[in-house]
Amino acid sequence: MILVSPSLETARKVRAAIGDDVTVLQPEQLPATAPQLLAMVPEPRDVHSVLIDVRTGGAPEHDVLALAGRFSEQYPAVSLLLLTDEAERPALPALRSGGRDLIDPAEPVE
């Protein structure tokens, strides 16, 4: 998994949920293309999901939506998920762009 978030707490929760097989990037490291993003991990073939934090301080929503569209076209097997506490606002544009789901950071990790 690739996590793009400025939050250490979010990284901790993701690692607690799925283990240490997570590459954590800061929002300013988010490249413009899907191949560039996958090239940032040791084993790109093992990436099945990308979780991008679009909350305040996270990745710019416009850039993420553009990237989501490219991911769904180029890598349909990779799920692009958005972490947001305002799901109503980006929901339709995110899904239209190729995002697979919106995740509320207040939800418990299970």
C-alpha positions in Angstrom: 0.0 0.0 0.0 1.0 3.6 -0.6 -0.2 6.2 1.9 0.1 9.9 1.1 -0.5 11.9 4.2 1.3 14.5 6.4 -0.2 12.8 9.5 2.0 10.5 11.6 -1.1 9.4 13.4 -2.7 8.3 10.1 0.4 6.4 9.2 0.4 4.7 12.6 -3.3 3.6 12.2 -2.7 2.3 8.7 0.3 0.2 9.9 -1.7 -1.1 12.8 -4.4 -2.2 10.4 -2.4 -3.8 7.7 1.2 -4.2 9.0 4.4 -2.6 7.9 4.1 -3.1 4.2 3.2 0.6 3.7 5.1 3.2 1.8 4.4 6.6 3.4 4.8 9.7 1.3 4.3 13.4 2.2 1.7 15.3 0.0 4.5 17.4 -1.6 6.0 14.1 -2.8 2.9 13.1 -4.8 3.9 12.9 -8.5 1.6 13.8 -11.4 1.4 10.4 -12.9 0.5 6.9 -11.8 3.7 5.3 -13.1 5.8 7.9 -11.2 4.0 7.1 -8.0 4.4 3.3 -8.4 8.1 3.8 -9.2 8.5 5.2 -5.7 7.9 1.8 -4.0 10.3 -1.1 -3.9 7.9 -3.6 -5.5 5.3 -1.7 -7.7 3.6 -5.0 -8.6 2.7 -5.6 -4.9 0.7 -2.3 -4.7 -3.0 -3.0 -4.6 -4.2 0.2 -3.0 -3.2 3.9 -2.7 -4.7 5.9 0.2 -4.4 9.7 -0.3 -5.2 12.1 2.5 -7.1 15.1 1.1 -7.9 16.7 4.4 -6.5 20.1 5.3 -2.7 19.9 4.9 -3.0 16.8 2.8 -2.7 16.5 -1.0 -4.5 19.0 -3.2 -7.8 17.6 -4.1 -7.7 18.7 -7.7 -4.3 17.0 -8.3 -5.6 13.8 -6.5 -8.7 13.7 -8.7 -6.6 14.0 -11.9 -4.3 11.2 -10.6 -7.3 9.0 -9.7 -8.6 9.2 -13.3 -5.2 8.1 -14.6 -4.9 5.3 -12.1 -8.3 3.8 -13.1 -7.3 3.8 -16.7 -3.7 2.7 -16.4 -3.9 0.4 -13.3 -7.5 -0.8 -12.8 -6.4 -3.4 -10.3 -5.0 -0.7 -8.0 -7.7 0.9 -5.7 -7.3 4.6 -5.1 -8.9 5.6 -1.9 -9.3 9.1 -0.5 -9.1 9.9 3.2 -11.5 12.9 3.9 -13.6 14.2 6.7 -15.8 16.0 4.2 -17.0 13.1 2.1 -20.0 14.9 0.7 -18.0 17.6 -1.1 -15.5 15.4 -3.1 -17.6 12.3 -3.3 -19.1 12.6 -6.8 -16.0 14.1 -8.5 -13.8 11.5 -6.8 -15.9 8.6 -8.0 -16.2 10.0 -11.5 -12.4 10.4 -11.6 -11.8 6.7 -10.7 -11.5 6.8 -6.9 -12.8 3.6 -5.4 -13.9 4.8 -2.0 -13.8 7.7 0.5 -12.6 6.9 4.0 -13.6 8.9 7.1 -10.5 9.2 9.4 -12.8 9.0 12.5 -13.8 5.4 11.6 -12.2 2.8 13.9 -9.5 0.6 12.4 -10.7 -3.0 12.0 
